[in-house]
Amino acid sequence: MYNANKVIIGIIVFLIFFAMPFWLNFGKVEALPKPELPKEEKKCIEDTDYMKAYHMKFLDEWRKTKVREGKVYYINKEGKIYKMSLQRTCMKCHDNKEKFCDRCHKNLVVQPDCWKCHLAPEEVKKWQ
């Protein structure tokens, strides 16, 4: 086989570059920070596992439903009625954006656009 040495060297170089991120980050893995939950044990709008996995999709659906369809209330799986509002519903319990939202978002390098329109609870307290 012609050029066998070049092919083998190419494969070795490829494997080195492919595995480099694993070598450089070996032993540097950190656990995701846990958000600080409300002090009072309150039931969330939906169950905790669902909210952890789908909170952004959930909030996006709320926004679309409220803005485009004009609906103001959400009925959860248990039949309880909630007002569709990030500030007046969600942030009433999760009142510290830095300790609840930002812990995971900063670690995952996610920048949600919620705060372009909404005020964080800390900012609301300043105005009151």
HUCOR-V594347 format. One record per backbone hydrogen bond with DSSP energy under -1.0 kcal/mol. CO is the residue of the C=O (numbers start at 1). NH is the residue of the N-H. Records with the same first field share a line. If there is no record, write none. Layout:
CO->NH / NH
This chain:
3->7
4->8
5->9
6->10
7->11
8->12
9->13
10->14
11->15
12->16
13->17
14->18
15->19
19->23
20->24
21->25
25->28
40->42
47->51
48->52
49->53
50->54
51->55
54->58
55->59
56->60
57->61
58->62
59->63
60->64
61->65
62->66
63->67
64->68
65->71
72->84
74->82
76->79
80->76
82->74
83->85
85->89 / 90
86->91
90->93 / 94
93->95
96->100
97->102
99->36
101->105
102->106
104->108
105->110
113->116
114->117 / 118
120->124
121->125
122->126
123->127
124->128
